[in-house]
Amino acid sequence: MGGIQKALINMLKEISLNKRYEVDVFTFGEGELMKDIPSTINVYKGNLPLQLIASPFSEVKKRKNLLQIMLRVLCMILVRLVGSNKFYSVLFKKLSDDRHYDLAISYFNDVPNNYFNQGTNLFVDKFVSADRKFAWIHTDPIKANFDYEVCVETYKNFDRLLCVSEACKRILINFLPQYQHKIQVIYNFFPIEEIKELACQFTPFEKGTMDLISVGRIENQTKRFDLIPHLCKLLKESAISNFRWRILGDGPDLLANQRLALELGVEDVVEFVGEINNPYPYIKCSDVLILTSAYEGYPMVIGEALIVGTPVITTGFVAAGEQISDGHNGLITSLNVEDICQTIAGVIKNTDMLQSMKCYIEENHYTNEKAQEQLVMEFDAT
């Protein structure tokens, strides 16, 4: 259910509209979004060991298959003993075939040195035959702790390194100046009409005085959902309690954040909804979407909020200004808790400003035009 997976699905939907492209997708693991891959796309899946190592251990445990759980643990041990490259190379040798492509794409970020799941760049580089090879970069490479030496070696055989924002492109050029001729931008796509239809499927809650919402994987290192209970406490201490803050998503820090909300005494104003297959009615019915991330590339949820007409308050990640026109369709603040609190409090107290932002969003429709231009330029290049 992650942003990268959704971005891939959206791009596949866009590509499927162009009959000149025939597309194969090779997935290491499986997930909820498999059903959303367009029927015109050919889907191939990895063998059982690859599926297990690419699936979160929590998901494997849910299957209650003891043999698969033991095999997953064994794979984890082997990765740590022999290294991810050697481990994946053994798996990939059994999966390689004689198909040849005009273009092969590694779509996942797998060069940060703290990632456990690896292999997409390795697979495309060494085990796929293609005329051209692209690698996608979905985040700020510095903030995400990309390893320089690993990047130099990983990307030397790729023809393009595609960033999801101009800001990430500038950072990557500074980080890997020797590859600057390869680095370009393709914005994320959004199925705009589909999102609008889904947003009207049901009414998720009874409207309150001020409904705030945050959506994403509940992981504190990047997304900083742990800030929300503290923000709720600061707002209440400022005599602002006429709000309800809903958090949609699941992840490794969900329970810790729920406990934090109880410890700070803000469980009356913050609600952990959990993972929702269709979050758009929640976003549409909310007054403001709030992004508390320490860093991002080009977050899907901001585009989704603007499509359904909901203003955004976001921390100032490097590409924030490419999605948010500060003061018009949303507000950009620092990562400082007091600054975020002050910005939220300003919106709660000034409903005229909120209404003005909603009107701006309604008059300036979100489109895929720029992303379409970028994609055609790179995909059709000879």
Order of alpha helices (4+ residues) and beta strands (2+ residues): alpha-beta-beta-alpha-alpha-alpha-alpha-beta-alpha-beta-alpha-beta-alpha-beta-alpha-beta-alpha-alpha-beta-alpha-beta-alpha-beta-alpha-beta-alpha-beta-alpha-alpha-alpha
